[in-house]
Amino acid sequence: MLEVLWDFIFPKRCVGCKKFGSYLCADCFAKLSFAQKYFCGVCGHPSYNGLTHPKCLSRYCIDGIFPILNYHGLLKKILYQYKYNPHLADLTCVLGDFLYEGIIQNEILTGEIEKGNAIILPVPLHPSRQKVRGYNQAELLSEYVSKQFGAEPSRNILTRRKNTSPQFRLPKELRKQNIKGAFWVKNNNTIKNKTVFLIDDIVTTGSTLSECANVLKRAGTGKVFGIALGHEEK
């Protein structure tokens, strides 16, 4: 009842076309499509299945990166409103459903889930940045997807101890340097020998996901796969 009243006072409008009724109307929903292009998280060159190239694979590197949706104008607009003013955290359900569908339609990821050894973790925000926004969008998405799989959300395992400059402002060659040493694992025992699905909203070069994978593997995880809503090509 309270939700109905809230929607009456503050009616939802489509992020794409501003039509009243929902955050994503049927017409705009139809404009979003699942990604078909992948890249190697180490060398950055195309990867037909999202996995790190065998020649690039090493002990502490990420095992694969999977963008879920094609990153174009509408998805950019949705993610901007999700992360920045007006901070539409309610978009979690819409975006979380896309993430979930993308995962269950991917044979590599579903194969890992069927082994019963996978956990879902968000890329963490620095506390000061999260305080300004009020939430970590990757954390909301990871919790939503975890519940879709009937699993308890994994919180405060991977944390951010360094408040880095935003990656999108930096050229590719400086991104690895900027993010190095930014993360640490708070509870090693929780992730020992686990396969980790690392959730973020946007992946560009993969530097952030790769640094997280490096830290997680050094703390004892097995495989680490990065999963993002979209891939912004540079």
HUFENQUI-V278026 format. One record per helix or strand. SS is the DSSP state (h for helix, s for strand). FROM is the first residue (numbers start at 1). LEN is the number of residues. If there is no record, write none. Layout:
BEGIN
ss	from	len
SS	FROM	LEN
SS	FROM	LEN
END
This chain:
BEGIN
ss	from	len
h	2	8
s	13	1
s	20	1
h	26	4
s	34	1
s	39	1
s	46	1
s	51	1
s	64	6
h	73	11
h	89	16
h	107	8
s	118	5
h	127	7
h	137	12
s	158	3
h	167	3
h	172	8
s	183	3
h	188	4
s	195	9
h	207	12
s	224	8
END
